[in-house]
């Protein structure tokens, strides 16, 4: 098939013939991807191996546009005050006919046992093969419990929340950066049965993750970009797309961990929390895996395939099968030797990648759930993977040591930027001592907006874009989207460590915008983190005391092939 077959595929008829489409508008990118996947799978050897969510209803873009008109909200496309947008949107009302249709949808889910629901965005621009709208719009969960009135109120709340995310600042900035008109965007919604099982009123899939058929930012020349990768986590898949701690498997070389193989590195980059639906309270929750180990071990008999312990005192990893948690150990979902124990899953993913690339004629991005015991594999999302234009080989210049500000030799992307006028730096100690992560993120956001068009360099501790401020500044991509290079700095004394979280929404956005990436591990001799220069050169302070702005003439040279990169300064004269 040619790429035009996917681009021209109209999924509306697919949902309409099944009685699952409300309105006569478009069904949007995510809904289109699922319909296309079902068509491909039904005529393939994977028809009995790969399932889709049991039930999906679509509210077309017409329903969204009608809501705006009825409630006088069309001007929100031009409103930049996010709080004002949210306030006005929340006061809008649903027409009686729509409420009747929503009740019918809920009755359909009753017939399959009232599973929790995932209410997903499916915007028109999410159909793009050139832009990464992944993560720009919101998805929400409903526990789908209690009486019909409670379930209706929750569904209405979630649909409204997905709709209003059309106008959120991150999405607005992304559209503006890529020359897209706000008014050309419209939002369909998928109401979908959540894949998982109820375990003592904890509802979650055993494993969830993402699959990428191409790797455009390789952590090592040993990795073949054509062979793809898989990111996987325990529980609901929110941790697989956030810069949290999902385990990345490069399908060429599944043993390779981009953060390194030392026990400390594995402990610092492994999942310790999991997300689940609390069916008693009716909310999504996050819990320590170790706190619920008794419940988890009752329902999962192969925990040694994905759990192990880390002994902090002795800096050792200990097998789950021979050890038990104590106050000195941490339970990790680090997936030790998972690829050797779950060969069926890896073979299935290899085949699925080839099948979907063949039919889309494009690299693909998929989301899935998997049960290691039953081998139930559910494809919950399919979309084109945004192209990343790899640059030609970069020759890193030989620069005097006193001019080098940052140097790294692992997980380096590829590219060069010359004559950059600004370097923005978040100082780790001030970030921790003046603890106000949201203010620090806001200070970066303010600078990012002011430095539009400068390709400025941004540097700071740990993993940027994580929702956990303890491991990095909790910005969203729209807060840094004008930078030309992101430098993530380790500060081991404060437990800050970079990680190439390829496959996260954050890195997909960086790929789409060709933002360069350089991690620097200060404790390694071959790396440079020039603290003396940063502390003694004149700088301005941002709105948070940890945020510094340096003016100068800066250069970035990154050679992804040799994994060598540096940022340096030159005298402007």
Buried (B, 14 or more C-beta within 10 A) or exposed (E): EEEEEBBEBEBBEBBBEEEBBBBEBBBBBBBBBBBBBBBBBEEBEBEEBBBBBBBBBBBBBBBBBBBBEEBEBEEBBEBEEBEEBBEBBEEBEBEEEBBEBBBEBBEBBEEEEBBBBBBBBBBBBBBBBEBBBBBBBBBBBBBBBEEEEBBBEBBBEBBBBBBBBBBBBBBBBBBBBBEBEBEEBBBBBBBBBBBBBBBEBBBBBBBBBBBBBBBBBBBBEEBBBEBBBBBBBBBBBBBBBBBBBBBBBBBBBBEBBBBBEEBBBBBBBBBBBBBBBBBEEBEBEEBEBBEBBEBBEEBBEEBBBBBBBBBBEEEEBBEBEEBEBEEEBBBBBBBBBBBEBBEEBBEBBBBBBEBBBEBBBBBBBBBBBBBBEEEBBBBBBBBBBBBBEBBEEBEBEEBEEEBBBBBBBBBBBBBBBEEBBBBBBBBBEBBBEEEBBEBBBBBBBBBBBEBEEBBBBBBBBBBBBBBBBEBBBBBBBBBBBBBBBBBBBBBEEBBBBBBBBBBBBBBBBBBBBBBBBBBBBBEBEEBBBBEEBBEEBEBEEBEBBBBBBBEBBBBBBBBBEBBBBBBBBEEEE
